[in-house]
Amino acid sequence: MTDKELLQRITCDPAIMVGKPVVQGTRLTVDYLLNLLAHGSTVDEILAEYDGLQREDIQAALLFASRCLANTAFMPLVAEPA
């Protein structure tokens, strides 16, 4: 599946989840799926929990997030002693 095909699985609509990016046809936000993965859920566990969700939807969420961060400049935060 191409990047374009994967990214078409993610949609933003102000009427759904206040415009947050979601997997098309669901109310599952990209950030929710990433949070599940970050806290140790496996792809198989997520797929078992959400009927109709496909492996490619999770890949699409990861690709969407990586594209969003690709051109973001980060400045390290340094704590200075008081």
N, C-alpha and C positions, 0 to 999 in steps of 0.2 A: 504494500500500500504506500502511495506517495505521501510526501508531507502535505501537499495540497488536499488530498483526500482525507487525511487524518484531521487536519485543521477544520475541514467542513463539518466535522462531528461536534465542534464547539460553537456555541452561539451565544449572543448577548441580546437580550430583549428587556427593555425597561419594565415590562409587565410580568416578567418572570425573575424571581429572586432579586428584585430591585436592580436588574441590569447586570448582575454579576455573570461572568462567563460560566455556562453550564453545558453539560453533555446534552446534545440536541434531543428533544423529546422527553427530557427528565427535568427534575429540579435538583439534580446533583451538581453542585458547583465544583469547579476545578480546584479551588482551595480546599474544599472538604475532602476530595479524593486524595490530594497531596498530603493532607494532614493524616488521613488514615494510613497511608504508606509510611509517612515519617514516624508514626507511632507503632510501627511493626506489623500492621496488617499486610498479609500477602495479597497478591493479585487474585489468586484463587479464592481466598476468603471474602474479598470484596465482591467478586462475581457471584459467589454463592449467596451473599446477603441481599444483593440488589438484582432482582429478576429483570431480565431484558438487557442489562448492562453487558457489554462485550469487551473482550480484551483490548480491542482497538480503541475503545472509548477511553480506557485508562492510558494507553499509549498517546492518544490525542491530548489528554490533559497534561501529560508530561511534556510533550512537544510544545503545546501552547505556553506553558510556564517558562520553558527554556527560551522560547522566542521573545517573550515579554521581558525577560531579564538580559537578553543578549546585548542590548544597547544601553543598558543602565550603568551609570557610573556610581561606584560606591566609594565612600570616604570612611576609612577606619575610625572607629570611636576609641579614643584613648582617655582613660580615667586618670585625672591628675590628682596627686595627693593633696589633701586639704591643708 
